[in-house]
Amino acid sequence: MSGLLSGDEMESISLLLSEALSPYRVALTPCGAEGHCLVTLRNAAGGIVLEREVNQLQLHDRRLLTDVVDGLHRDLMIAEGRLEPCLIAAMRSAAADLARARGN
């Protein structure tokens, strides 16, 4: 696997992302020379809700692709006001504290 996605692979991954991120319309376009893609999510009216640049290597691996989708879901929740960034920081801090406590 070369690391750069073919046109058919881009289309296939774009369809998977569209299913996972419904009702948003997903556009996946190559950008930059380092093998990155721009993921653009649009609402029903065509307005851009979210744009994220991802490395194409993340789209080759099912586990990494799942992480990309999870991150996009989180970012959508923040963009829609359903999740506050400070809440994410608090949750991460609590998880780190728990991990340290288990390590002792």
C-alpha positions as CSV (number, residue, x, y, z in Angstrom):
1,M,0.0,0.0,0.0
2,S,1.6,3.2,-1.2
3,G,0.1,5.6,1.4
4,L,-1.7,7.8,-1.2
5,L,-5.3,6.9,-2.0
6,S,-6.4,6.1,-5.5
7,G,-9.6,7.7,-6.8
8,D,-11.6,4.6,-6.2
9,E,-10.3,4.4,-2.6
10,M,-11.1,8.0,-2.0
11,E,-14.6,7.4,-3.2
12,S,-15.1,4.3,-1.1
13,I,-13.8,6.0,2.1
14,S,-15.9,9.1,1.3
15,L,-19.0,6.9,1.2
16,L,-18.0,5.2,4.5
17,L,-17.5,8.6,6.1
18,S,-20.9,9.8,4.7
19,E,-22.7,6.9,6.3
20,A,-20.9,7.3,9.6
21,L,-21.5,11.1,9.8
22,S,-25.0,11.3,8.4
23,P,-26.9,13.6,8.1
24,Y,-23.9,15.6,7.1
25,R,-22.5,15.6,3.5
26,V,-18.9,14.6,3.4
27,A,-16.3,15.7,0.9
28,L,-12.9,14.2,0.9
29,T,-10.3,16.0,-1.1
30,P,-6.5,15.6,-1.4
31,C,-4.5,18.6,-0.1
32,G,-0.9,19.4,0.3
33,A,2.1,17.4,-0.9
34,E,2.5,15.3,2.3
35,G,-0.4,12.9,1.7
36,H,-3.1,14.8,3.5
37,C,-6.8,15.0,2.8
38,L,-9.3,17.7,3.7
39,V,-12.5,16.3,5.2
40,T,-15.4,18.8,4.8
41,L,-18.7,18.3,6.5
42,R,-21.7,20.3,5.2
43,N,-25.2,20.6,6.6
44,A,-28.4,20.2,4.5
45,A,-28.3,23.8,3.4
46,G,-24.7,23.3,2.1
47,G,-23.0,25.3,4.8
48,I,-19.6,24.1,6.0
49,V,-20.0,22.8,9.6
50,L,-16.5,21.4,10.0
51,E,-13.3,21.0,8.1
52,R,-10.4,18.8,9.3
53,E,-7.1,17.8,7.6
54,V,-6.2,14.2,8.1
55,N,-3.2,12.1,6.9
56,Q,-4.2,9.6,4.2
57,L,-2.5,6.9,6.1
58,Q,-5.2,7.3,8.8
59,L,-7.8,6.4,6.1
60,H,-6.0,3.1,5.1
61,D,-6.3,1.5,8.5
62,R,-9.7,0.5,9.9
63,R,-8.7,1.3,13.5
64,L,-7.3,4.7,12.6
65,L,-10.3,5.5,10.4
66,T,-12.5,4.7,13.4
67,D,-10.4,7.2,15.4
68,V,-10.9,9.8,12.7
69,V,-14.7,9.3,12.8
70,D,-14.8,9.4,16.6
71,G,-12.8,12.7,16.5
72,L,-15.1,14.2,13.9
73,H,-18.2,13.2,16.0
74,R,-16.6,14.9,19.0
75,D,-15.8,18.0,17.0
76,L,-19.3,18.1,15.6
77,M,-20.7,18.0,19.1
78,I,-18.5,20.9,20.1
79,A,-19.5,22.8,16.9
80,E,-23.1,22.2,17.7
81,G,-22.8,23.3,21.3
82,R,-23.6,19.8,22.6
83,L,-20.2,19.3,24.3
84,E,-18.0,22.0,25.9
85,P,-14.2,21.8,25.4
86,C,-13.7,22.3,29.1
87,L,-15.7,19.2,29.8
88,I,-13.4,17.2,27.5
89,A,-10.4,18.6,29.4
90,A,-11.9,17.6,32.7
91,M,-12.7,14.1,31.5
92,R,-9.1,13.6,30.2
93,S,-7.7,14.8,33.5
94,A,-10.0,12.5,35.5
95,A,-8.9,9.5,33.2
96,A,-5.2,10.4,33.7
97,D,-5.7,10.6,37.5
98,L,-7.4,7.2,37.5
99,A,-4.6,5.7,35.4
100,R,-2.0,7.1,37.8
101,A,-3.9,5.8,40.8
102,R,-4.0,2.3,39.3
103,G,-0.3,2.5,38.6
104,N,0.6,3.0,42.2
